[in-house]
């Protein structure tokens, strides 16, 4: 997974994260625990659903390579992109 940020008037920087680590069941479970602690509403997700999410993300990475998940441009011209 790559997170690219380009702010207007500044250099672009990229953060590379291993897809296997991000979409591992342990990391998703950790994210849900943190979300439940600090967020107002967090959806209930079963262990079966977590495994399905992880499997789908890994299959998408294998099938499509660099798949763009998010691309956002602000009014000031800042760009943020997240690719799988």
Secondary structure as UniProt FT lines:
FT   STRAND          2..6
FT   TURN            8..9
FT   STRAND          13..16
FT   HELIX           19..22
FT   HELIX           25..38
FT   HELIX           47..64
FT   STRAND          68..73
FT   TURN            75..76
FT   STRAND          79..83
//
